[in-house]
């Protein structure tokens, strides 16, 4: 999926301008999947501190290399997009709109159903004047609403799923970080002075674990939306065939070619069954009279749940963490 992300961007962004942020354990494998010019731009976090810090680390490096106030597109590397040409046009429009300092732009996915596993972006009713696309000021962000509220959001027509794709100038992001997350900003500005020096690696290892652990949505976007004054955060609707592949139900939706199709990862047969997803390690699966199930087998665990509850796997993970059963995930 990383390779697909890079391929989608190639007509817009040359490989030498791609930066990747990952953890130290995955850095070597990640470099092998990148074009050669992008391999020297892999930043390895010594500790996971969520997206606000990861984006800031990239921002100070981009500023150092670009010697100026570059435009940034922040794009997750694990999304599925079935309309790449449409996606590239929207990215192009988003970058153009974000080129004005102070503007924060997010892509909003028109909701296909009342999903409770995604964050939502509420927009104003009237669009702003912008060449090539519709742009709306953001009223607020809501993280993973309950089903009843999600139904209201979808029915209103003024809400979009937050795709986690952001556009801004380096200065826009760092200024917002200074305003809303000053400790992280100050620590990374000190680190930035050591980029390219022999002291950088040891200072990164010392500094990074002490940064605030918070997502960019909570740290910057939500706070900038609530700040007084003219709008600072904007959303561009993006009908691009998007999925964050964040659950087994999303994997099913990508693979199913028709409603009610049963998806098998290996050999299997279904009798009076439909809408099921079976992922097993080579075993034959016989499905009889079951509907809309997710069944996933690994070497040491078996997941069984209705497709519409696939997002609740995260709740199981939290319970396992509380029981110190981290060997299961």
Number of C-alpha atoms within 10 A of each C-alpha: 12 15 13 14 17 19 16 17 17 12 11 12 13 13 19 13 13 21 18 23 20 17 16 13 11 12 17 14 9 17 16 10 14 20 16 12 12 18 20 14 20 19 18 19 21 17 17 16 17 14 18 22 25 21 19 20 23 20 23 21 19 21 17 15 12 12 9 12 16 16 22 24 21 16 14 16 15 15 18 19 19 14 13 18 14 15 19 17 15 21 21 15 19 26 19 16 22 24 20 13 16 18 17 28 26 26 24 23 22 20 19 9 11 19 21 20 20 20 19 27 25 22 24 16 12 10 15 13 10 13 10 13 17 16 24 23 22 27 19 18 22 16 15 15 17 12 13 10 14 23 15 13 22 19 13 10 13 18 27 25 27 23 21 17 14 23 25 27 24 24 19 22 24 22 15 19 21 16 15 17 19 15 15 21 23 14 15 22 16 12 20 18 13 15 17 12 8 9 12 15 15 9 14 21 13 11 17 21 14 13 20 17 16 15 16 21 18 15 20 22 24 18 18 21 20 15 10 9 8 8 17 19 25 28 26 24 19 22 17 18 15 18 18 16 15 14 17 22 20 16 16 21 17 16 13 15 11 9 9 13 18 23 22 19 15 14 12 16 14 17 10 9 18 19 19 23 26 23 19 19 11 11 12 13 16 12 17 12 9 13 17 18 21 22 18 17 15 11 8 8 9 11 13 14 16 14 20 14 16 19 18 13 14 12 10 10 15 13 12 15 14 10 9 10 12 12 8 12 9
